[in-house]
Amino acid sequence: MPWLAVPLWDVAHGQGLRQMAELGLALLLSSLIGWEREAKQKSAGLRTHALVGVASALMMEVSQHGFSSALGLEHVSFDPSRVAAQIVSGIGFIGGGLIFVRRDAVRGLTTAAAIWLTCAVGMACGGGLPFLALATTAVHFVVVRGYPRLARKIVPGALPATVEVQLTYLTGRALLPRLMEACTRRGFRILGVRADRLPGRTDAAAQVLLRLEGAADVTELTSELFHYDGVMDVDLVLEPDDEPDA
């Protein structure tokens, strides 16, 4: 059969330097997107995005060049776009697995969208469209990093921020439930609580770290918490969350 005559390592059939460069570009751009997700400690980080981008590019290469030996044969025809369509459909399984609901808040939407975009970037690299891939990667950073700041300027308080409040207080006074109630009363949602005893102290002090999310004035909250009898110290760590849904 004619396709059997093609050498296994024939670089003229889609295995040349251009294809290697396209895979390398897909790896670079998808790693940049994954690095941004990794820096924000999202569920899908550097490795996931890099693998999605390179795999998408490879599937596009297979779509374009993997069947070239069958061209010209009688009763043989194919549509390279079919592979691209299957990539777009298949990536939804990964994206869907990243979306979950926690305490009535939807999480993972932005990360799932980033996975979908990384797939498109890899497909563009594998399809021989490097400038579109570069432009799309740049757009990703503009949207993910720039849009939340713009939204806060246009509509102040529209997007909630994540903060960590570290409290040092005296134990044995049932104080922690009242402190948490004060946080929720101020409009903050409690995302996490971590309490630790402070060794080496004679006053039975403990330290608790409250991770909160909300758009209210956090300075007023810390001022209120500090005035509770038994609270010894209040430290605030601001962590602006650019993506409350991710």
Backbone bond lengths (Angstrom), bond angles and torsions (degrees), N, CA, C in turn:
res aa  C-N    CA-C-N  psi(-1)  N-CA   C-N-CA  omega(-1)  CA-C   N-CA-C  phi
1 M - - - 1.447 - - 1.523 109.31 -
2 P 1.335 119.07 145.76 1.464 121.63 -173.97 1.516 113.93 -59.65
3 W 1.345 118.60 -36.06 1.470 119.13 -175.50 1.516 111.97 -71.79
4 L 1.373 116.50 -20.26 1.464 119.16 177.81 1.522 112.01 -71.65
5 A 1.344 116.91 -17.21 1.462 119.92 -178.09 1.520 112.58 -80.37
6 V 1.312 117.74 -8.50 1.466 120.64 -179.38 1.528 109.16 -78.82
7 P 1.352 119.17 124.28 1.464 121.23 179.33 1.517 111.68 -60.50
8 L 1.352 115.79 150.10 1.454 120.73 -176.65 1.520 111.52 -62.75
9 W 1.343 118.13 -37.84 1.461 122.35 -176.39 1.516 111.70 -106.73
10 D 1.320 117.08 34.60 1.459 121.15 -179.48 1.522 109.54 -72.80
11 V 1.368 116.76 106.99 1.465 120.37 -178.00 1.513 112.10 -72.35
12 A 1.310 117.98 -9.94 1.460 120.06 -180.00 1.517 112.27 -80.39
13 H 1.327 116.75 -8.09 1.464 120.30 -177.98 1.527 109.70 -114.21
14 G 1.322 116.41 63.72 1.453 120.85 173.34 1.508 115.84 76.76
15 Q 1.323 119.27 19.32 1.454 121.70 179.06 1.529 111.29 -128.12
16 G 1.335 115.65 33.94 1.459 120.19 -177.16 1.516 112.78 -96.54
17 L 1.332 114.27 -169.70 1.458 120.52 -178.04 1.526 111.55 -64.52
18 R 1.330 116.97 -34.37 1.464 118.99 -179.87 1.520 110.93 -61.88
19 Q 1.323 117.24 -44.45 1.457 120.45 -179.10 1.540 110.83 -66.82
20 M 1.343 116.18 -38.26 1.459 119.40 176.94 1.537 110.54 -63.78
21 A 1.336 115.96 -39.47 1.463 119.85 178.76 1.527 110.82 -65.55
22 E 1.324 116.70 -37.85 1.470 119.77 178.66 1.524 111.06 -65.99
23 L 1.338 117.06 -39.52 1.459 119.89 176.10 1.527 111.02 -65.34
24 G 1.340 115.48 -39.60 1.460 119.38 178.28 1.518 112.34 -64.72
25 L 1.333 116.86 -40.07 1.459 120.60 177.32 1.522 110.96 -64.57
26 A 1.333 116.43 -41.12 1.465 120.34 177.19 1.522 110.57 -61.00
27 L 1.333 116.81 -41.09 1.463 120.63 178.42 1.528 110.99 -63.10
28 L 1.326 116.56 -43.84 1.464 120.67 -178.54 1.527 111.71 -64.03
29 L 1.326 116.90 -50.50 1.466 120.26 -175.74 1.527 111.88 -68.46
30 S 1.320 116.66 -42.03 1.466 118.86 179.00 1.530 110.82 -67.42
31 S 1.335 117.68 -31.35 1.464 120.59 176.74 1.519 110.80 -68.29
32 L 1.328 117.33 -36.31 1.461 120.33 177.20 1.533 110.77 -62.89
33 I 1.333 115.66 -44.49 1.467 119.50 178.17 1.526 109.94 -64.48
34 G 1.329 116.50 -43.15 1.461 120.39 178.78 1.514 112.72 -65.03
35 W 1.325 116.72 -33.97 1.477 120.23 177.69 1.529 110.17 -63.22
36 E 1.330 117.13 -40.24 1.458 120.25 178.98 1.525 110.43 -63.60
37 R 1.330 117.14 -41.43 1.463 120.74 177.74 1.529 111.29 -67.46
38 E 1.345 116.13 -39.44 1.469 120.65 179.69 1.524 110.39 -64.54
39 A 1.343 116.71 -39.17 1.458 120.98 -179.05 1.518 111.35 -63.75
40 K 1.325 117.32 -27.82 1.465 121.30 178.98 1.526 111.99 -95.98
41 Q 1.373 115.07 9.27 1.463 121.90 175.29 1.520 112.15 56.94
42 K 1.328 115.93 45.25 1.460 121.16 177.33 1.526 110.02 -85.68
43 S 1.324 115.59 166.14 1.459 120.52 -174.48 1.522 112.81 -65.49
44 A 1.312 117.49 -34.39 1.471 121.92 176.39 1.523 107.88 -108.85
45 G 1.322 116.62 116.77 1.457 120.30 -173.82 1.507 113.92 -115.88
46 L 1.312 115.37 -140.89 1.458 122.51 -172.36 1.522 112.36 -60.68
47 R 1.318 117.46 -50.24 1.469 120.22 -175.75 1.522 111.97 -65.36
48 T 1.345 116.42 -43.75 1.465 119.67 -178.16 1.523 111.29 -61.29
49 H 1.345 117.08 -48.04 1.458 120.23 -178.45 1.527 111.61 -66.46
50 A 1.330 116.73 -39.19 1.462 119.12 179.20 1.527 111.34 -63.34
51 L 1.321 116.32 -42.96 1.466 119.69 179.44 1.522 111.76 -65.98
52 V 1.326 116.93 -41.04 1.473 120.58 179.30 1.522 109.99 -63.05
53 G 1.341 117.35 -45.19 1.460 120.55 -178.19 1.525 112.92 -64.25
54 V 1.328 116.47 -46.77 1.472 119.79 -179.05 1.525 110.81 -67.75
55 A 1.329 117.13 -40.87 1.467 120.10 179.35 1.529 110.91 -63.13
56 S 1.331 117.51 -40.55 1.460 120.45 178.64 1.523 110.71 -64.36
57 A 1.338 116.34 -41.65 1.466 119.93 178.28 1.523 111.13 -62.98
58 L 1.335 116.29 -42.43 1.460 119.44 179.92 1.520 111.20 -63.99
59 M 1.332 117.30 -40.53 1.465 119.72 179.24 1.522 111.44 -64.80
60 M 1.340 116.70 -33.97 1.458 119.69 175.46 1.523 111.07 -68.27
61 E 1.335 116.37 -38.05 1.472 119.41 176.49 1.529 110.83 -63.34
62 V 1.321 115.25 -42.87 1.473 119.18 177.35 1.521 110.14 -62.55
63 S 1.341 116.68 -39.97 1.453 121.17 -179.73 1.522 111.40 -61.03
64 Q 1.350 116.05 -39.91 1.467 119.66 -176.33 1.516 113.26 -84.42
65 H 1.329 116.57 -39.18 1.469 119.38 -169.70 1.529 114.23 -116.64
66 G 1.318 117.65 -14.39 1.459 119.01 -174.00 1.506 115.09 -70.07
67 F 1.338 116.96 -18.37 1.468 120.32 -177.65 1.522 111.98 -115.47
68 S 1.344 116.31 15.78 1.465 118.83 -175.98 1.524 112.74 -64.61
69 S 1.337 116.49 -27.84 1.471 118.87 -179.53 1.528 111.78 -69.61
70 A 1.355 116.77 -18.83 1.465 119.46 -179.44 1.519 112.49 -90.59
71 L 1.316 117.51 -6.96 1.460 120.14 179.92 1.529 109.95 -66.89
72 G 1.262 115.91 142.81 1.462 120.48 178.22 1.512 113.85 89.70
73 L 1.333 116.76 -10.99 1.456 118.85 178.64 1.522 109.88 -77.75
74 E 1.313 115.04 151.59 1.461 119.47 179.22 1.514 111.13 -67.31
75 H 1.329 114.61 140.82 1.470 122.17 175.97 1.532 112.07 62.03
76 V 1.320 117.92 25.15 1.467 121.09 178.37 1.520 108.74 -122.55
77 S 1.304 116.20 126.61 1.459 121.84 175.08 1.523 108.11 -150.70
78 F 1.307 116.02 151.12 1.454 119.12 178.61 1.524 109.88 -151.82
79 D 1.313 114.27 160.10 1.462 121.96 -179.41 1.529 108.38 -118.23
80 P 1.336 118.66 108.63 1.481 120.41 -177.76 1.522 113.35 -60.10
81 S 1.318 118.09 -24.10 1.464 119.44 -177.30 1.522 112.13 -70.38
82 R 1.322 118.19 -15.50 1.463 119.63 -179.40 1.525 110.92 -63.56
83 V 1.338 117.64 -38.77 1.463 120.36 179.13 1.519 110.48 -64.80
84 A 1.331 116.47 -42.50 1.468 120.22 178.68 1.523 110.74 -59.98
85 A 1.329 116.91 -41.27 1.464 120.56 179.79 1.525 111.01 -63.64
86 Q 1.324 116.68 -38.14 1.461 120.34 179.58 1.521 111.40 -69.88
87 I 1.330 117.91 -32.27 1.466 121.02 176.43 1.525 109.79 -63.17
88 V 1.335 116.18 -46.93 1.462 120.58 -179.24 1.522 110.59 -60.95
89 S 1.325 117.32 -39.88 1.469 120.13 179.68 1.530 111.30 -70.95
90 G 1.320 116.05 -42.15 1.459 119.99 -175.53 1.509 114.13 -69.22
91 I 1.326 118.09 -32.18 1.469 120.50 -177.25 1.516 111.34 -66.82
92 G 1.329 117.08 -17.71 1.455 120.32 178.02 1.518 112.91 -62.58
93 F 1.346 117.89 -27.65 1.453 120.12 178.85 1.522 110.98 -65.88
94 I 1.331 116.77 -40.57 1.462 119.90 178.13 1.522 110.11 -68.24
95 G 1.339 115.80 -47.09 1.458 119.39 -179.17 1.518 112.51 -61.19
96 G 1.337 116.42 -40.79 1.461 119.74 179.54 1.515 112.37 -63.74
97 G 1.318 117.40 -32.52 1.456 120.61 179.84 1.512 113.65 -72.03
98 L 1.328 117.51 -14.51 1.461 121.05 -179.03 1.521 112.96 -91.32
99 I 1.335 116.68 -12.40 1.465 120.73 -176.79 1.527 109.06 -95.04
100 F 1.299 117.14 127.84 1.457 121.64 177.71 1.518 109.27 -147.72
101 V 1.312 115.60 165.22 1.461 122.67 -179.11 1.521 108.21 -112.35
102 R 1.338 115.31 128.76 1.461 120.70 177.82 1.522 108.49 -132.90
103 R 1.323 114.81 119.54 1.466 120.85 179.50 1.529 111.33 53.19
104 D 1.322 114.97 48.33 1.463 122.48 177.18 1.523 113.19 66.16
105 A 1.321 118.48 13.81 1.464 122.16 177.46 1.522 108.83 -116.35
106 V 1.320 115.66 131.06 1.465 120.89 179.27 1.524 108.95 -80.50
107 R 1.320 116.71 128.05 1.463 122.41 -179.03 1.527 109.71 -122.33
108 G 1.320 115.84 149.30 1.452 121.08 173.02 1.509 115.43 96.42
109 L 1.339 118.34 -1.34 1.462 119.79 -176.97 1.529 111.65 -63.97
110 T 1.336 116.46 -45.56 1.460 118.97 -177.96 1.520 111.09 -67.80
111 T 1.324 117.29 -39.39 1.466 120.08 178.15 1.523 110.79 -65.44
112 A 1.326 117.63 -40.29 1.463 120.19 177.34 1.525 110.71 -63.83
113 A 1.339 116.52 -39.79 1.460 119.63 176.95 1.521 111.33 -65.19
114 A 1.346 116.55 -36.41 1.468 120.19 177.64 1.526 110.97 -65.35
115 I 1.329 116.98 -37.57 1.468 120.44 176.11 1.529 109.92 -62.49
116 W 1.318 116.50 -43.99 1.469 121.00 179.30 1.525 110.44 -62.94
117 L 1.339 116.64 -42.33 1.463 120.48 178.49 1.528 110.91 -65.81
118 T 1.333 116.94 -39.80 1.468 120.11 177.85 1.516 111.16 -61.48
119 C 1.324 116.05 -37.75 1.463 120.33 175.74 1.525 110.15 -60.51
120 A 1.337 116.73 -44.22 1.465 120.59 179.66 1.524 111.26 -64.74
121 V 1.341 116.84 -38.93 1.463 120.25 177.69 1.525 110.53 -62.80
122 G 1.332 116.62 -43.55 1.460 119.75 177.48 1.515 112.20 -63.25
123 M 1.322 116.77 -38.92 1.465 120.14 178.18 1.522 110.83 -65.20
124 A 1.340 117.05 -39.02 1.469 120.16 178.74 1.523 110.82 -65.26
125 C 1.344 116.02 -40.87 1.472 119.12 177.56 1.524 110.75 -63.28
126 G 1.322 115.95 -47.40 1.461 119.60 179.54 1.513 113.29 -67.44
127 G 1.340 116.91 -24.69 1.456 120.99 179.42 1.508 114.14 -88.16
128 G 1.350 117.43 4.97 1.459 120.73 177.85 1.519 113.58 78.45
129 L 1.334 117.21 31.41 1.464 122.17 179.33 1.534 109.35 -122.12
130 P 1.330 118.26 65.15 1.472 120.79 -173.49 1.518 113.60 -65.42
131 F 1.322 118.42 -35.57 1.459 120.08 -177.80 1.528 111.27 -68.07
132 L 1.335 116.18 -37.70 1.452 119.18 175.37 1.527 111.02 -65.77
133 A 1.329 116.81 -37.93 1.461 120.55 177.97 1.524 110.93 -64.33
134 L 1.334 116.63 -43.41 1.464 120.64 178.51 1.534 111.13 -63.61
135 A 1.332 115.82 -44.39 1.466 119.88 -179.64 1.524 111.02 -63.65
136 T 1.321 117.80 -40.26 1.460 121.19 -179.66 1.526 110.93 -66.67
137 T 1.326 117.29 -38.51 1.459 120.55 176.96 1.527 110.60 -63.16
138 A 1.329 116.49 -41.90 1.463 120.30 177.28 1.529 110.78 -63.40
139 V 1.324 116.60 -40.22 1.468 120.63 178.48 1.533 110.19 -62.34
140 H 1.327 116.51 -38.30 1.469 119.75 178.19 1.519 111.51 -55.74
141 F 1.333 116.83 -47.51 1.462 119.74 -178.29 1.526 111.52 -68.45
142 V 1.328 116.59 -35.22 1.466 119.33 177.86 1.523 110.40 -63.72
143 V 1.322 116.76 -44.88 1.469 121.11 -176.87 1.526 110.89 -70.16
144 V 1.341 116.69 -49.17 1.461 120.41 -173.65 1.518 111.83 -70.78
145 R 1.336 116.90 -39.62 1.462 120.01 -176.58 1.530 112.90 -92.11
146 G 1.320 116.75 -34.74 1.455 119.45 -172.36 1.510 115.67 -92.59
147 Y 1.318 117.81 -36.75 1.457 120.59 -175.01 1.532 113.80 -62.48
148 P 1.339 119.76 -43.07 1.478 118.01 179.19 1.523 112.68 -60.37
149 R 1.336 117.34 -40.21 1.469 120.03 178.20 1.530 110.69 -64.92
150 L 1.334 116.08 -39.83 1.459 119.66 177.58 1.523 110.92 -64.32
151 A 1.335 116.71 -40.77 1.464 120.78 -179.30 1.522 110.83 -63.96
152 R 1.333 117.30 -37.27 1.470 120.11 179.74 1.520 111.53 -68.13
153 K 1.344 116.14 -30.96 1.459 119.33 178.99 1.527 110.99 -75.05
154 I 1.340 115.72 -37.58 1.469 119.89 -178.77 1.525 110.49 -73.64
155 V 1.340 115.53 -47.28 1.468 120.92 -179.78 1.530 107.75 -125.86
156 P 1.325 119.03 89.57 1.464 121.48 -178.98 1.529 111.39 -56.53
157 G 1.326 114.99 132.53 1.463 120.38 178.53 1.508 114.21 79.57
158 A 1.356 117.25 5.98 1.465 118.89 -178.01 1.517 111.36 -69.85
159 L 1.350 117.20 -34.39 1.451 120.93 -178.85 1.526 109.47 -107.60
160 P 1.321 118.42 130.63 1.459 120.22 179.07 1.518 111.39 -70.98
161 A 1.316 115.67 154.27 1.451 122.00 177.28 1.520 108.86 -114.24
162 T 1.309 116.00 154.61 1.453 121.93 176.50 1.520 109.13 -100.55
163 V 1.324 116.67 129.86 1.461 121.59 -179.38 1.518 109.08 -131.21
164 E 1.299 115.33 154.84 1.461 121.42 173.58 1.519 108.47 -120.56
165 V 1.315 116.43 124.62 1.464 122.72 178.99 1.523 107.72 -112.00
166 Q 1.319 115.69 120.13 1.459 121.13 179.67 1.530 108.98 -104.70
167 L 1.323 115.65 119.55 1.463 122.47 -175.28 1.514 110.03 -114.99
168 T 1.325 115.54 136.02 1.459 121.85 169.85 1.524 107.06 -111.84
169 Y 1.331 116.54 123.20 1.458 120.16 -173.27 1.521 110.03 -145.13
170 L 1.313 115.59 164.84 1.453 122.01 178.63 1.527 109.88 -86.70
171 T 1.303 116.51 133.92 1.464 121.27 -178.45 1.533 110.00 -84.05
172 G 1.337 114.28 171.24 1.453 120.60 177.51 1.513 114.24 83.97
173 R 1.345 117.52 11.62 1.459 119.79 -179.41 1.533 112.34 -122.67
174 A 1.326 116.27 11.66 1.473 120.73 -177.02 1.529 110.38 51.76
175 L 1.343 114.74 43.55 1.460 120.10 -173.36 1.529 112.92 -84.77
176 L 1.328 116.69 -34.69 1.464 119.62 -174.68 1.530 113.10 -59.29
177 P 1.343 120.32 -45.85 1.478 119.11 178.05 1.522 112.82 -58.19
178 R 1.335 117.45 -36.60 1.462 119.93 179.60 1.525 111.74 -70.13
179 L 1.330 116.47 -35.27 1.461 120.28 177.62 1.532 110.49 -66.86
180 M 1.318 116.26 -41.29 1.465 120.00 178.53 1.520 110.81 -67.00
181 E 1.330 116.30 -37.37 1.467 119.77 177.86 1.530 110.67 -63.90
182 A 1.336 116.58 -36.80 1.465 120.29 177.61 1.529 110.89 -63.62
183 C 1.320 116.71 -37.23 1.473 120.73 179.19 1.522 111.06 -64.91
184 T 1.314 116.82 -47.00 1.471 119.94 -179.28 1.527 111.03 -68.79
185 R 1.325 116.49 -32.68 1.458 119.23 178.51 1.526 111.28 -66.03
186 R 1.325 116.45 -30.47 1.460 121.67 177.72 1.529 112.85 -78.90
187 G 1.314 117.07 -3.40 1.465 120.14 177.81 1.509 114.63 97.88
188 F 1.335 117.22 12.44 1.460 120.53 178.63 1.522 110.06 -96.76
189 R 1.328 115.08 144.57 1.459 121.16 175.08 1.522 108.10 -99.59
190 I 1.313 117.05 132.43 1.464 121.62 -178.63 1.529 108.93 -85.69
191 L 1.333 115.46 116.15 1.462 120.87 -179.05 1.519 112.32 -92.35
192 G 1.320 116.48 -26.66 1.462 119.00 -178.15 1.517 110.98 -166.50
193 V 1.329 115.20 151.01 1.460 122.27 178.55 1.523 108.41 -134.41
194 R 1.340 115.92 129.77 1.460 119.66 176.12 1.522 108.13 -135.40
195 A 1.331 116.50 117.64 1.463 121.69 -177.32 1.524 109.24 -114.62
196 D 1.323 115.52 140.25 1.461 121.84 179.47 1.522 109.32 -139.36
197 R 1.337 115.02 141.07 1.453 120.40 172.78 1.529 109.19 -74.78
198 L 1.316 116.38 147.33 1.453 121.20 177.47 1.521 108.58 -100.06
199 P 1.343 117.08 108.47 1.467 119.15 -178.09 1.528 110.73 -72.73
200 G 1.312 114.23 157.78 1.449 119.63 175.89 1.508 114.80 80.53
201 R 1.333 118.05 10.46 1.465 121.25 179.21 1.526 109.40 -114.41
202 T 1.302 114.96 145.81 1.467 120.22 -178.37 1.521 112.43 -96.35
203 D 1.339 117.54 -3.47 1.458 119.89 -176.07 1.525 113.21 -102.93
204 A 1.339 117.74 16.27 1.472 122.48 176.96 1.516 111.20 53.16
205 A 1.336 116.03 48.56 1.460 120.23 179.76 1.518 110.14 -88.29
206 A 1.304 114.53 152.35 1.461 121.61 177.33 1.517 108.71 -134.26
207 Q 1.314 114.72 161.41 1.466 120.64 179.95 1.515 108.57 -126.33
208 V 1.318 116.59 131.91 1.458 121.14 -179.50 1.519 108.85 -126.53
209 L 1.310 115.04 139.78 1.462 121.38 177.02 1.520 107.92 -112.10
210 L 1.323 116.42 115.55 1.465 122.42 178.55 1.513 108.96 -103.02
211 R 1.317 116.55 123.57 1.464 121.91 175.00 1.519 107.88 -99.59
212 L 1.326 116.43 116.42 1.454 122.31 -172.10 1.516 111.31 -120.44
213 E 1.321 115.07 156.43 1.463 121.26 175.06 1.520 108.17 -135.68
214 G 1.330 114.86 130.71 1.456 118.80 178.91 1.508 111.33 175.14
215 A 1.324 115.87 166.99 1.463 121.60 -178.31 1.522 112.40 -106.76
216 A 1.342 117.78 5.13 1.466 120.99 -179.38 1.531 110.11 -76.96
217 D 1.322 115.55 173.80 1.462 122.17 -179.37 1.523 109.13 -75.23
218 V 1.324 116.23 111.92 1.456 120.11 -175.38 1.525 111.50 -75.74
219 T 1.335 117.85 -25.33 1.463 119.71 179.33 1.528 110.96 -67.29
220 E 1.323 116.41 -36.75 1.463 119.41 176.24 1.528 110.63 -65.80
221 L 1.327 116.01 -36.38 1.458 119.81 178.19 1.526 110.80 -63.63
222 T 1.334 116.86 -48.82 1.467 119.61 -178.77 1.528 111.45 -63.04
223 S 1.323 116.27 -35.80 1.468 119.39 178.19 1.529 110.71 -64.42
224 E 1.333 116.40 -40.70 1.460 119.67 178.50 1.518 111.27 -66.02
225 L 1.352 116.54 -43.13 1.460 120.14 -178.26 1.525 111.13 -64.01
226 F 1.322 116.40 -36.23 1.461 119.98 -176.84 1.529 111.72 -66.73
227 H 1.317 117.60 -26.59 1.461 120.88 -176.66 1.528 113.11 -86.06
228 Y 1.329 117.42 -0.01 1.461 119.24 174.95 1.524 109.35 -71.17
229 D 1.299 115.73 137.13 1.468 120.55 178.80 1.527 109.49 -67.06
230 G 1.308 117.19 121.09 1.448 122.47 -178.30 1.516 113.16 110.24
231 V 1.323 117.40 -15.82 1.471 121.00 176.60 1.522 108.26 -82.19
232 M 1.342 116.01 123.55 1.457 121.22 -175.17 1.525 112.78 -98.89
233 D 1.324 116.53 -30.23 1.456 119.19 -176.58 1.524 109.22 -157.39
234 V 1.332 115.82 146.47 1.472 122.37 177.52 1.511 108.53 -134.75
235 D 1.324 116.82 120.79 1.466 122.34 176.66 1.520 108.44 -118.10
236 L 1.315 115.03 138.67 1.467 121.11 -176.85 1.515 109.77 -117.07
237 V 1.340 114.81 132.31 1.473 121.69 175.67 1.514 107.40 -122.35
238 L 1.326 116.55 110.22 1.465 121.00 179.26 1.515 109.53 -81.66
239 E 1.323 116.33 133.48 1.461 121.94 177.02 1.514 107.94 -135.07
240 P 1.344 119.05 83.52 1.462 120.14 179.56 1.515 110.79 -56.77
241 D 1.303 115.74 123.92 1.463 121.68 179.49 1.518 108.48 -97.05
242 D 1.326 115.63 107.79 1.455 119.68 -177.20 1.518 112.23 -68.88
243 E 1.323 117.04 -16.96 1.454 119.65 -176.56 1.522 109.26 -136.68
244 P 1.303 118.78 89.49 1.450 119.74 179.78 1.519 112.74 -64.29
245 D 1.311 119.61 -18.21 1.455 121.54 -179.83 1.509 112.03 -98.40
246 A 1.312 118.32 10.32 1.463 120.24 -177.08 1.500 111.62 -122.40
